[in-house]
Each structure stands twice: as C-alpha cells, then as structure tokens.
C-alpha cells in the first residue's frame, strides 16, 4: 500500500561527495502541534534510500493516538560510489494537516569517508 507523502519543511539537507566509500549519520527533530501522525526521515545516495527512521509526532489525544509534540530521529547509512554523488536527508509525514509538521532547522548530516565497507558476520 502506498501512502501519500507530505514533505516536511525545510525540505532537507543535501551535500555532494566524491568517489569512494562513505558512512552517513543524521539527526533531525520533527515537530507537530496537529493530531498525531507518522513522520519519517530517510538518507539518500542519489535517489537510493540507504537508511531511515520513523516516529510519531503530534497531539496524542487525536490522530493516530500516540506521539509527542517533538521527537528527534537518528538515521545511519553507508554506500560506495565510483563518482560524485549527491547525498541527502529527506523527511516527510503521512497525512495532510492544516499546519504541516516541520523539521527543526538544527538538523545535521555527517559524512565520513571509509576505507571500505563490509558486513560483519554474526557468530
């Protein structure tokens, strides 16, 4: 099922990287005074999602029934690229509201170069 996605304001953070392997981490505080709603932030390498987080924000007595007026989400991701890549943090919410939720302007996106990326095997 596809849900209608409403972008949060400001629209997000973006940066351009060089070729190589990169580890990204981001934090954003999402705020809503309206009925509670799911809000999601995703990290993108180009148009590919490489990490994401979801929370519920808004008035807990209305809407989806739980949530807080402000919640901070943390998102991590990693990718390798052979050329320049635009990376971005984009946040959105599910339901149209009269006063749209927003991302606090102090959101951060950290980009760290890595020598290589690999998965650690669980024993």
Backbone torsions as a table, in degrees:
resi	resn	phi	psi	omega
1	UNK	NA	130.6	178.2
2	UNK	-97.5	127.0	178.3
3	UNK	-96.4	145.5	174.2
4	UNK	-66.9	132.1	-177.7
5	UNK	-106.9	127.8	176.5
6	UNK	-108.6	123.3	-179.4
7	UNK	-70.0	143.4	174.5
8	UNK	-85.9	155.8	177.0
9	UNK	-106.8	138.8	-5.5
10	UNK	-65.8	161.4	-171.1
11	UNK	-65.2	-22.0	178.5
12	UNK	148.1	-173.8	179.8
13	UNK	-119.7	138.5	174.8
14	UNK	-139.8	156.4	-177.6
15	UNK	-153.4	160.5	179.2
16	UNK	-115.4	134.1	179.7
17	UNK	-110.7	166.9	173.2
18	UNK	-93.0	177.8	174.9
19	UNK	-60.2	147.7	178.0
20	UNK	139.3	-171.2	177.5
21	UNK	-105.0	137.9	-173.0
22	UNK	-137.1	143.2	172.6
23	UNK	-115.9	129.3	-177.3
24	UNK	-116.6	145.9	170.9
25	UNK	-142.6	144.3	-177.0
26	UNK	-144.8	152.4	174.3
27	UNK	-133.0	139.7	175.8
28	UNK	-146.8	136.2	173.5
29	UNK	-97.8	121.0	-178.1
30	UNK	-102.4	136.6	-172.2
31	UNK	-130.2	137.5	173.6
32	UNK	-152.6	136.7	176.7
33	UNK	-104.4	-2.3	-177.6
34	UNK	-87.4	-179.3	175.0
35	UNK	-54.5	147.5	-173.7
36	UNK	-58.5	148.3	-175.2
37	UNK	-156.5	151.3	174.4
38	UNK	-73.3	137.9	174.9
39	UNK	-128.3	140.2	-174.5
40	UNK	-132.5	142.7	172.2
41	UNK	-123.7	138.2	179.6
42	UNK	-131.3	145.0	172.0
43	UNK	-95.3	136.5	179.9
44	UNK	-122.9	141.7	165.5
45	UNK	-112.6	106.5	-168.7
46	UNK	66.8	-122.1	176.9
47	UNK	-110.3	16.0	179.8
48	UNK	-100.0	126.5	177.0
49	UNK	-73.2	128.1	179.2
50	UNK	-118.5	0.6	177.5
51	UNK	179.8	154.2	179.7
52	UNK	-162.5	162.8	177.9
53	UNK	-149.1	149.3	-179.1
54	UNK	-130.0	144.4	174.0
55	UNK	-145.1	170.4	174.6
56	UNK	-114.0	130.1	179.3
57	UNK	-128.7	155.5	176.3
58	UNK	119.4	-175.6	-177.9
59	UNK	-66.9	117.2	-174.7
60	UNK	-71.7	-13.1	-179.5
61	UNK	-88.2	-8.3	178.5
62	UNK	-133.9	174.5	178.6
63	UNK	75.8	-133.3	-176.7
64	UNK	-76.6	-8.3	171.1
65	UNK	98.0	-2.9	174.5
66	UNK	-146.7	175.1	179.1
67	UNK	126.7	170.9	177.6
68	UNK	-129.2	164.6	-178.5
69	UNK	-70.3	-28.2	178.6
70	UNK	-143.0	136.8	178.5
71	UNK	-142.4	138.6	177.2
72	UNK	-98.7	129.5	175.8
73	UNK	-110.1	145.9	175.4
74	UNK	-119.7	135.3	-176.3
75	UNK	-131.5	137.9	176.3
76	UNK	-127.8	153.6	176.7
77	UNK	-166.5	167.4	179.2
78	UNK	-147.1	152.7	176.8
79	UNK	-160.2	163.2	172.6
80	UNK	-123.5	143.6	-178.8
81	UNK	-140.6	150.1	178.5
82	UNK	-93.7	-5.7	179.5
83	UNK	-151.3	-171.0	178.1
84	UNK	-58.2	138.7	179.5
85	UNK	-137.6	135.6	173.1
86	UNK	-87.1	124.3	176.4
87	UNK	-110.0	148.1	-177.4
88	UNK	-151.9	154.9	169.5
89	UNK	-108.9	122.1	-179.9
90	UNK	-126.1	134.6	-179.5
91	UNK	-122.7	147.9	-178.1
92	UNK	-152.4	170.2	175.3
93	UNK	-133.9	166.9	-170.5
94	UNK	-86.3	-37.7	-167.9
95	UNK	-115.3	139.7	176.8
96	UNK	-69.2	131.6	179.9
97	UNK	-127.0	156.5	179.4
98	UNK	-66.3	-37.5	173.1
99	UNK	-116.0	105.5	-173.9
100	UNK	-64.3	143.5	171.1
101	UNK	-59.8	161.0	179.4
102	UNK	-142.7	161.6	174.0
103	UNK	-96.8	128.3	177.0
104	UNK	-55.5	141.1	-176.1
105	UNK	-67.7	-3.7	179.7
106	UNK	-91.1	16.9	178.4
107	UNK	-59.3	148.6	-179.4
108	UNK	-127.6	150.7	173.4
109	UNK	-134.6	116.5	-179.8
110	UNK	-106.5	135.7	-179.4
111	UNK	-124.8	123.1	-177.8
112	UNK	-122.1	129.0	175.8
113	UNK	-73.4	141.5	179.1
114	UNK	-124.1	144.1	176.8
115	UNK	-65.5	-35.2	177.8
116	UNK	-164.1	158.2	177.0
117	UNK	-116.5	139.9	178.1
118	UNK	-160.6	159.3	177.8
119	UNK	-93.6	139.7	176.4
120	UNK	-88.8	129.6	179.6
121	UNK	-77.9	138.8	175.5
122	UNK	-86.3	139.1	-179.7
123	UNK	-109.8	NA	NA
